[in-house]
Amino acid sequence: MILEAKPSFVGARVRLGVVFNRTGNTAGAIREWQQCLVDDPDDMRARAYLASLGVMFPHAHGADAEKDAA
């Protein structure tokens, strides 16, 4: 499996989440998409999939970036 060789491969993890979601494993899908955002906080695919399930995941750079800009 590709994720065994490269666990931080966000593209593969996003697709695995889609497979989990389509087969009824919502918890598995959420887990994969949340891991995507740990590995790449700016990945909009994972954010969109999580939002489609009603799961909000805070943007890692949002509050800190606003404080730094002030």
Secondary structure, 3 states (H helix, E strand, C coil): CHHHHCCCCHHHHHHHHHHHHHCCCHHHHHHHHHHHHHHCCCCHHHHHHHHHCCCCCCCCCHHHHHHHHC
